[in-house]
């Protein structure tokens, strides 16, 4: 009926308005934190009798916080472009297993120093997709597995192919994610386990971007996790992404 359609429309509008408010609130909160640090340490630098080593440490913190704001800004722009679909996917055929190997090598400094090792079961797969976008997907997912793994941990990565799809599984033996947090893990700015938020620094934007890229490829992403035992991220993609 017309009345029900109107109620549904009003409900959708209320949801959109709530999402807008949450987004503005989150942006404000995420920007305020590094700004407060920058302001505080900049004021401290004005002290005349500050030791050189302290001055250098304060400058390093200011640089790091400014870099964090820059990355956050880049992530927001990237996500808005993906959501508006103003960026066309640049599709061509490439080796998926080779791409994943190259990502692991590229981020070696993140895992080698902590004695984390990889167990790979990568079926040779040729995939038609946007190479650069998927490169960001694997960099983020594998980077998260490294970040939340214990020193000396193991990360398993496998590729399986059927007639139409390819499935990539990235499993770690890290801290895991609670069932409640798993429901929100792909939301913008969401950070699971906020008690560790300073130890595991990030913008909370990475998985939102990953989700959007996978969706644009008409694929699917999901998470399986047990707190204290580890997390598996499962990405399913069509072997040939349909051109828009």
C-alpha positions as CSV (number, residue, x, y, z in Angstrom):
1,X,0.0,0.0,0.0
2,X,0.9,3.7,-0.3
3,X,1.1,4.2,3.4
4,X,3.5,1.2,3.9
5,X,5.7,2.5,1.1
6,X,5.8,5.9,2.7
7,X,6.7,4.3,6.1
8,X,9.5,2.3,4.4
9,X,10.8,5.4,2.7
10,X,10.9,7.3,6.0
11,X,12.6,4.4,7.7
12,X,15.3,4.4,4.9
13,X,15.8,8.1,5.2
14,X,16.2,7.9,9.0
15,X,18.8,5.1,8.5
16,X,20.7,7.3,6.0
17,X,20.6,10.3,8.4
18,X,21.9,8.1,11.2
19,X,24.7,6.8,9.0
20,X,25.6,10.4,8.0
21,X,25.7,11.5,11.7
22,X,27.8,8.4,12.7
23,X,30.2,9.2,9.8
24,X,30.6,12.8,10.7
25,X,31.1,11.9,14.4
26,X,33.7,9.2,13.4
27,X,35.6,11.6,11.1
28,X,35.7,14.2,13.8
29,X,36.9,11.8,16.4
30,X,39.6,10.3,14.2
31,X,40.9,13.7,13.1
32,X,40.8,15.1,16.6
33,X,43.1,12.6,18.1
34,X,46.2,13.3,15.9
35,X,45.5,17.0,16.0
36,X,45.6,17.0,19.8
37,X,48.9,15.2,19.7
38,X,50.4,17.6,17.2
39,X,49.2,20.6,19.1
40,X,50.5,19.3,22.4
41,X,53.9,18.3,21.2
42,X,54.3,21.6,19.1
43,X,53.6,23.6,22.3
44,X,56.2,21.4,24.2
45,X,58.8,22.2,21.5
46,X,58.5,25.9,22.5
47,X,60.3,25.2,25.8
48,X,63.7,26.8,25.7
49,X,65.4,24.3,28.0
50,X,64.2,21.1,26.2
51,X,66.9,18.5,25.7
52,X,67.9,17.6,22.1
53,X,66.8,14.0,22.4
54,X,63.4,15.1,23.7
55,X,63.1,17.7,21.0
56,X,63.9,15.0,18.4
57,X,61.3,12.6,19.9
58,X,58.6,15.2,19.9
59,X,59.3,16.0,16.3
60,X,59.1,12.3,15.4
61,X,55.7,12.0,17.1
62,X,54.4,15.1,15.2
63,X,55.6,13.7,11.9
64,X,54.0,10.3,12.6
65,X,50.7,11.9,13.6
66,X,50.7,14.1,10.5
67,X,51.4,11.0,8.4
68,X,48.5,9.2,10.1
69,X,46.1,12.1,9.1
70,X,47.4,12.1,5.6
71,X,46.8,8.3,5.2
72,X,43.3,8.7,6.7
73,X,42.5,11.5,4.2
74,X,43.8,9.3,1.3
75,X,41.6,6.4,2.6
76,X,38.5,8.6,2.8
77,X,39.0,9.8,-0.8
78,X,39.7,6.3,-2.0
79,X,36.5,4.9,-0.4
80,X,34.3,7.8,-1.6
81,X,35.6,7.2,-5.2
82,X,34.9,3.5,-4.9
83,X,31.4,4.0,-3.4
84,X,30.5,6.5,-6.1
85,X,31.9,4.0,-8.7
86,X,33.5,7.0,-10.5
87,X,36.6,4.8,-10.9
88,X,36.2,2.3,-13.7
89,X,37.7,-1.1,-13.1
90,X,40.7,-1.6,-15.4
91,X,40.3,-5.3,-16.3
92,X,42.9,-7.5,-17.7
93,X,44.1,-11.1,-17.2
94,X,46.9,-11.9,-14.8
95,X,48.3,-14.6,-12.5
96,X,46.5,-14.4,-9.1
97,X,49.0,-16.7,-7.3
98,X,51.9,-14.7,-8.6
99,X,50.3,-11.5,-7.4
100,X,49.8,-12.9,-3.9
101,X,53.5,-14.1,-3.8
102,X,54.7,-10.6,-4.8
103,X,52.6,-8.9,-2.1
104,X,54.1,-11.2,0.6
105,X,57.6,-10.3,-0.7
106,X,56.8,-6.6,-0.8
107,X,55.7,-6.5,2.9
108,X,58.6,-8.8,4.1
109,X,59.8,-6.2,6.6
110,X,56.5,-6.5,8.5
111,X,56.8,-10.3,9.0
112,X,60.4,-11.3,8.9
113,X,61.5,-9.3,11.9
114,X,58.9,-11.1,14.0
115,X,59.7,-14.6,12.7
116,X,56.2,-15.0,11.2
117,X,56.2,-17.6,8.5
118,X,53.8,-18.4,5.6
119,X,52.4,-21.7,4.5
120,X,51.2,-21.4,0.9
121,X,48.9,-23.6,-1.1
122,X,48.5,-21.4,-4.2
123,X,46.8,-23.1,-7.2
124,X,48.0,-21.5,-10.4
125,X,45.0,-19.3,-11.5
126,X,44.6,-16.8,-14.3
127,X,42.1,-14.1,-13.3
128,X,40.5,-11.2,-15.2
129,X,40.2,-8.3,-12.7
130,X,41.6,-4.9,-11.8
131,X,45.2,-5.8,-10.8
132,X,45.9,-2.6,-8.8
133,X,42.7,-2.8,-6.8
134,X,43.2,-6.5,-5.9
135,X,46.8,-5.8,-5.0
136,X,45.4,-3.4,-2.3
137,X,43.0,-6.2,-1.1
138,X,45.8,-8.7,-0.5
139,X,48.1,-6.1,1.0
140,X,45.5,-5.1,3.5
141,X,44.2,-8.6,4.4
142,X,47.7,-10.1,4.7
143,X,48.9,-7.0,6.5
144,X,46.2,-7.4,9.1
145,X,47.0,-11.1,9.6
146,X,50.6,-10.1,10.3
147,X,49.6,-7.2,12.6
148,X,47.4,-9.4,14.8
149,X,49.6,-12.5,14.8
150,X,51.9,-13.4,17.6
151,X,55.7,-13.4,17.1
152,X,56.7,-16.7,15.5
153,X,53.1,-17.3,14.2
154,X,52.0,-19.0,11.0
155,X,49.8,-17.5,8.3
156,X,48.2,-19.9,5.8
157,X,47.2,-18.7,2.4
158,X,45.4,-20.9,-0.1
159,X,43.7,-20.5,-3.5
160,X,41.0,-22.9,-4.8
161,X,39.3,-22.7,-8.2
162,X,36.0,-24.1,-9.5
163,X,34.3,-23.5,-12.9
164,X,33.3,-19.9,-12.3
165,X,35.0,-18.7,-9.2
166,X,38.3,-18.5,-7.3
167,X,38.4,-18.6,-3.5
168,X,41.3,-17.1,-1.5
169,X,41.6,-18.0,2.2
170,X,44.0,-16.1,4.5
171,X,44.3,-17.7,8.0
172,X,46.3,-16.6,11.0
173,X,46.8,-17.8,14.6
174,X,46.5,-14.4,16.0
175,X,44.3,-12.7,18.7
176,X,41.0,-13.4,16.8
177,X,37.8,-11.3,16.6
178,X,34.7,-11.5,18.8
179,X,31.4,-12.6,17.3
180,X,30.0,-9.1,18.0
181,X,32.9,-7.4,16.3
182,X,32.8,-9.7,13.3
183,X,29.4,-8.2,12.4
184,X,30.9,-4.7,12.1
185,X,34.4,-5.5,10.8
186,X,33.8,-4.0,7.4
187,X,32.3,-0.7,8.6
188,X,34.2,2.5,8.1
189,X,36.3,3.5,11.1
190,X,35.4,0.4,13.0
191,X,38.3,-1.0,15.1
192,X,37.8,-4.4,16.8
193,X,39.1,-4.8,20.3
194,X,39.5,-1.2,21.2
195,X,41.5,-2.1,24.3
196,X,44.4,-2.8,21.9
197,X,43.6,0.2,19.6
198,X,46.9,1.9,20.4
199,X,49.0,-1.3,20.0
200,X,47.4,-2.1,16.7
201,X,47.3,1.3,15.2
202,X,45.2,1.9,12.0
203,X,42.5,4.2,10.6
204,X,39.8,1.5,10.6
205,X,39.3,2.2,6.9
206,X,41.2,-0.7,5.4
207,X,38.6,-3.4,5.4
208,X,35.8,-1.0,4.3
209,X,37.9,-0.3,1.2
210,X,38.6,-4.1,0.7
211,X,34.9,-4.9,1.0
212,X,34.1,-2.2,-1.6
213,X,36.7,-3.4,-4.1
214,X,35.5,-7.0,-3.8
215,X,31.9,-5.9,-4.3
216,X,32.9,-4.0,-7.4
217,X,34.3,-7.2,-8.7
218,X,31.0,-8.9,-8.0
219,X,32.7,-11.0,-5.4
220,X,32.1,-11.8,-1.7
221,X,34.2,-11.5,1.5
222,X,33.6,-13.0,4.9
223,X,35.4,-13.6,8.1
224,X,35.6,-16.6,10.4
225,X,37.3,-16.1,13.8
226,X,37.7,-17.5,17.3
227,X,39.0,-15.1,19.9
228,X,42.4,-16.2,21.1
229,X,42.8,-18.7,18.3
230,X,42.9,-16.8,15.0
231,X,41.0,-15.4,12.0
232,X,40.3,-16.6,8.5
233,X,39.4,-14.1,5.8
234,X,37.7,-15.7,2.8
235,X,37.5,-13.9,-0.5
236,X,35.5,-15.3,-3.5
237,X,35.9,-13.7,-6.9
238,X,34.5,-14.5,-10.4
239,X,37.4,-15.7,-12.6
240,X,36.2,-13.2,-15.2
241,X,34.8,-9.9,-13.7
242,X,31.9,-8.7,-15.9
243,X,32.7,-5.4,-17.5
244,X,30.1,-2.7,-16.7
